[in-house]
Amino acid sequence: MAKGFKTGGRISGTPNKVSASARDALLEAFDQLGGIEALVAWARTDPAQLYRLWGKLLPSASAEVDNPPEGFGQLLQAAMKRAEA
């Protein structure tokens, strides 16, 4: 490899095949399990788990269940209304 220059391999930012396949499989499973409507139903029954998941997906946000990320309540309510429509 030339100093400071990439010479071969994947283009920067391109996901590898395993990551792409895993993401596609998870999306398919999400759809088969009910998609957004199922996620909203789960959130209604166990919001603490949803807050934990939110914290893992958005590392800059607080993962504390007692202190959900600012604006999360509005986002969750909007998703619930969308699922009800």
C-alpha positions, 0 to 999 in steps of 0.5 A, a space after each residue: 500500500 502506498 503511504 497514505 493511499 488506499 490501493 485495493 479492497 472495498 470502497 470505503 463505506 461499502 458494507 461487507 456481504 455478511 453485514 448486508 445479508 444479516 441486515 436484510 435477514 433482520 429486516 425480513 424478520 422484522 416485517 414477518 413479525 408485524 413490522 412497526 405495528 408489532 414494535 409499537 405493541 411491544 413498546 406499550 407493554 414494555 417501554 423500559 426495554 424499548 428505552 434500552 434498545 433506543 440507547 443502544 441504537 443511539 449511543 449519544 442518547 442516554 440509555 437510562 430508563 428513568 431518563 429517556 432521550 429528549 424527544 423520545 416520548 414524542 417520537 414514540 407517540 407519533 409512531 403509535 398514532 401512525 400504527 393506529 391509522 
